[in-house]
Amino acid sequence: MNSSWIEEDNKLKRTFKFENFIEAFAFMTKVAILSEKHNHHPWWSNVYNTVSIELNTHDAGNIVTEKDAKLAADIDKLLS
């Protein structure tokens, strides 16, 4: 697991910063496509160049599961 993700309040959380809104939105589009492939969808927010993502598994009672770790790892791969 990337050390930039933190586990807090039964969620994996990470904030991403980009050069501008267009880059942030492009990243969100990639995450949306990835989330559909995983059939696992994040809570997220976007303000200008910042995207915040929170992951937990609703079907498991809103806790962090392997499903969240896998999606987080694949999100990180989008940036490498």
Secondary structure as GFF3:
##gff-version 3
##sequence-region A 1 80
A	DSSP	beta_strand	6	8	.	.	.	ID=ss1
A	DSSP	beta_strand	11	17	.	.	.	ID=ss2
A	DSSP	alpha_helix	21	38	.	.	.	ID=ss3
A	DSSP	beta_strand	43	47	.	.	.	ID=ss4
A	DSSP	beta_strand	50	55	.	.	.	ID=ss5
A	DSSP	three_ten_helix	58	60	.	.	.	ID=ss6
A	DSSP	alpha_helix	66	77	.	.	.	ID=ss7
###
